[in-house]
Amino acid sequence: MRKPRISLLRASWLVLRKDWMIEWRTRARLTALIFFSLSTLLLFSFAMGPDIEALRRHAPGYLWLALLFASVLSLGESFRVESENQALTGLVVTPVEPRAIFLGKVFGNASLLFGLSLVLLPVAVALYDIDLSRAPLTLLLVLFLGSVGISAPGIVYSAISANARARDVMLPLLLFPVLVPLLLAAVSATRFTLVPDAQDQLPGWLKLLTAFDLIYLSVGFLLFPKVAEED
């Protein structure tokens, strides 16, 4: 007798909780991401020198570049566990909608990147002398939308490159060109939460961030079952 399939939301939550539990037990990926991102921010500050105005002006870009580089490490590990001992195949053949795996992985990775961004913010304040008190809630929204936007296409490409021989090189080559509009919107939106927005440009960049997230969540939601079958 065939077992009934678990509902999409419940299955997504189970995949998300599984990834959280694995991360909490090992904490190896989180530790590596934090040290890598901190090193990236420090290198950018050293490269710019003692010019405080230049550091403050470019701080949003440096923050998002640190998150982007860290996301390659994070996404590269997303399917490393599943690629061992055919675990991804085991997930696919269970009574779980393959799209639930996609959603669970996306929001698991997004929560990791969002948490990392919260760790980096006080470091950015110390290094770049930025003011977070102007629109803190909007800044958190921008960081969350950006984290989801990196994760949505990133999970698809991570699944595609999981079994590739040069997966560590293939993933950024596939992902970075796709993320150009997201990075432009995220950096601009972050800038206008830190400095006065005289021309009221922030709502437009937030709409672009939201549209990017919805588009790639929809595309990944539709395509992931086929990607999982090929893996």
C-alpha positions as CSV (number, residue, x, y, z in Angstrom):
1,M,0.0,0.0,0.0
2,R,1.4,3.4,-1.0
3,K,2.1,5.8,1.8
4,P,0.4,9.2,1.6
5,R,2.6,12.1,0.8
6,I,3.4,14.6,3.5
7,S,2.0,18.1,2.9
8,L,4.3,20.6,1.2
9,L,4.6,23.0,4.1
10,R,5.2,20.2,6.7
11,A,7.8,18.5,4.4
12,S,9.5,21.8,3.8
13,W,9.7,22.4,7.6
14,L,11.1,18.9,8.1
15,V,13.9,19.5,5.6
16,L,14.6,22.9,7.1
17,R,14.7,21.5,10.6
18,K,17.0,18.7,9.5
19,D,19.5,21.1,8.0
20,W,19.3,23.3,11.2
21,M,20.0,20.3,13.4
22,I,23.0,19.2,11.3
23,E,24.4,22.7,11.3
24,W,23.8,23.0,15.1
25,R,25.5,19.7,15.8
26,T,28.6,20.4,13.8
27,R,28.7,24.2,13.5
28,A,31.7,23.7,11.2
29,R,30.1,25.5,8.2
30,L,28.9,28.4,10.3
31,T,32.3,28.9,12.0
32,A,34.0,28.9,8.6
33,L,31.5,31.4,7.1
34,I,31.9,33.8,10.0
35,F,35.7,33.8,9.9
36,F,35.8,34.0,6.1
37,S,33.3,36.9,6.0
38,L,35.2,38.8,8.8
39,S,38.4,38.4,6.9
40,T,36.8,39.7,3.7
41,L,35.5,42.8,5.5
42,L,38.9,43.4,7.0
43,L,40.7,43.1,3.7
44,F,38.3,45.6,2.1
45,S,39.0,48.1,4.9
46,F,42.8,47.6,4.6
47,A,42.6,48.1,0.8
48,M,40.7,51.4,1.1
49,G,43.1,52.8,3.7
50,P,42.2,55.4,6.4
51,D,39.7,57.4,4.2
52,I,36.7,57.2,6.5
53,E,34.4,58.9,4.0
54,A,35.3,56.4,1.3
55,L,34.9,53.5,3.7
56,R,31.4,54.7,4.7
57,R,30.4,55.3,1.1
58,H,31.4,51.8,0.0
59,A,30.3,49.9,3.1
60,P,27.1,48.5,1.6
61,G,29.0,47.0,-1.3
62,Y,31.6,45.5,0.9
63,L,29.0,44.0,3.2
64,W,27.2,42.3,0.3
65,L,30.4,41.1,-1.4
66,A,31.3,39.4,1.9
67,L,27.9,37.8,2.0
68,L,28.1,36.8,-1.7
69,F,31.5,35.1,-1.3
70,A,30.3,33.4,1.9
71,S,27.2,32.1,0.1
72,V,29.4,30.1,-2.3
73,L,30.8,28.2,0.7
74,S,27.3,27.8,2.2
75,L,25.6,26.7,-1.0
76,G,28.4,24.3,-1.8
77,E,27.8,22.5,1.4
78,S,24.0,22.4,1.0
79,F,24.0,19.2,-1.0
80,R,27.3,17.8,0.1
81,V,25.6,15.7,2.8
82,E,22.9,14.6,0.4
83,S,25.4,13.6,-2.3
84,E,27.0,11.1,0.1
85,N,25.6,7.6,0.0
86,Q,22.8,8.6,-2.4
87,A,21.0,10.5,0.4
88,L,19.4,13.0,-2.1
89,T,17.9,10.0,-4.0
90,G,16.6,8.7,-0.7
91,L,14.9,12.1,-0.1
92,V,13.3,12.1,-3.5
93,V,11.9,8.6,-3.3
94,T,10.3,9.2,0.1
95,P,6.7,10.4,0.3
96,V,7.9,14.0,0.2
97,E,7.2,16.5,-2.6
98,P,10.6,17.3,-4.3
99,R,9.6,20.9,-4.2
100,A,9.5,20.8,-0.4
101,I,13.2,19.9,-0.5
102,F,13.8,23.0,-2.6
103,L,11.9,25.3,-0.2
104,G,13.5,23.8,2.9
105,K,17.0,24.2,1.4
106,V,16.3,27.7,0.3
107,F,15.1,29.0,3.6
108,G,17.7,27.0,5.5
109,N,20.5,28.6,3.5
110,A,18.7,32.0,3.6
111,S,18.5,31.8,7.4
112,L,22.2,31.0,7.6
113,L,23.1,34.0,5.4
114,F,20.7,36.3,7.3
115,G,22.2,35.2,10.6
116,L,25.7,35.8,9.2
117,S,24.7,39.3,8.1
118,L,23.6,40.1,11.6
119,V,27.0,39.0,12.9
120,L,28.7,41.2,10.2
121,L,26.7,44.4,10.9
122,P,28.5,45.4,14.2
123,V,31.8,44.6,12.5
124,A,30.9,46.9,9.6
125,V,30.0,49.6,12.1
126,A,33.4,49.3,13.7
127,L,35.3,49.2,10.5
128,Y,33.4,51.6,8.3
129,D,31.8,54.0,10.8
130,I,28.2,53.5,9.4
131,D,25.1,54.5,11.3
132,L,22.4,51.7,11.6
133,S,19.9,53.8,13.6
134,R,18.3,55.5,10.6
135,A,16.1,52.7,9.4
136,P,17.0,49.5,11.2
137,L,13.9,47.5,10.4
138,T,14.1,48.3,6.7
139,L,17.8,47.3,6.8
140,L,16.8,43.9,8.3
141,L,14.2,43.5,5.5
142,V,16.8,44.2,2.9
143,L,19.2,41.7,4.4
144,F,16.4,39.0,4.5
145,L,15.3,39.7,0.9
146,G,18.8,39.6,-0.3
147,S,19.6,36.4,1.6
148,V,16.5,34.7,0.0
149,G,17.5,36.1,-3.4
150,I,20.9,34.6,-3.2
151,S,19.6,31.2,-2.0
152,A,16.8,30.7,-4.4
153,P,18.9,30.3,-7.6
154,G,21.8,29.2,-5.6
155,I,20.1,26.0,-4.4
156,V,19.1,25.1,-7.9
157,Y,22.7,25.6,-9.2
158,S,24.1,23.8,-6.1
159,A,21.9,20.8,-6.9
160,I,23.0,20.9,-10.6
161,S,26.7,21.0,-9.7
162,A,26.6,18.7,-6.7
163,N,27.9,15.7,-8.6
164,A,30.2,17.7,-11.0
165,R,33.9,17.0,-10.8
166,A,34.7,20.8,-10.5
167,R,31.6,21.7,-8.5
168,D,33.5,24.3,-6.4
169,V,34.4,26.2,-9.6
170,M,31.1,25.5,-11.5
171,L,28.8,26.9,-8.8
172,P,30.1,30.5,-8.8
173,L,30.4,30.5,-12.6
174,L,26.7,29.7,-12.9
175,L,25.5,31.8,-10.0
176,F,27.4,35.1,-10.1
177,P,26.0,36.4,-13.4
178,V,22.4,35.6,-12.3
179,L,22.9,37.6,-9.1
180,V,24.0,40.9,-10.7
181,P,20.5,42.5,-10.5
182,L,20.1,41.3,-7.0
183,L,23.4,42.7,-5.8
184,L,22.7,46.0,-7.5
185,A,19.3,46.3,-5.8
186,A,20.6,45.0,-2.4
187,V,23.6,47.4,-2.3
188,S,21.5,50.4,-3.4
189,A,18.7,49.5,-0.9
190,T,21.2,49.1,1.9
191,R,22.8,52.4,1.1
192,F,19.5,54.2,1.4
193,T,18.9,52.7,4.8
194,L,22.2,54.2,6.0
195,V,22.1,57.7,4.4
196,P,19.3,60.2,3.6
197,D,17.2,59.1,0.7
198,A,16.4,62.6,-0.8
199,Q,14.8,61.2,-4.0
200,D,12.9,58.4,-2.3
201,Q,14.6,55.7,-4.3
202,L,14.5,53.0,-1.6
203,P,10.9,51.7,-2.4
204,G,11.9,51.1,-6.0
205,W,14.9,49.0,-5.0
206,L,12.8,47.1,-2.4
207,K,10.3,46.2,-5.2
208,L,13.2,45.0,-7.4
209,L,14.5,42.8,-4.6
210,T,11.0,41.4,-3.9
211,A,10.4,40.7,-7.7
212,F,13.8,39.0,-8.0
213,D,13.0,36.7,-5.0
214,L,9.5,35.8,-6.3
215,I,10.8,35.1,-9.8
216,Y,13.6,32.8,-8.8
217,L,11.5,31.1,-6.0
218,S,8.9,30.4,-8.7
219,V,11.4,29.2,-11.3
220,G,13.2,27.0,-8.8
221,F,9.9,25.6,-7.4
222,L,9.0,24.5,-10.9
223,L,12.3,23.2,-12.1
224,F,13.7,21.5,-8.9
225,P,11.9,18.2,-9.3
226,K,13.5,17.7,-12.7
227,V,16.9,18.7,-11.3
228,A,16.5,16.3,-8.4
229,E,15.6,13.4,-10.7
230,E,18.7,14.0,-12.8
231,D,20.9,13.9,-9.7
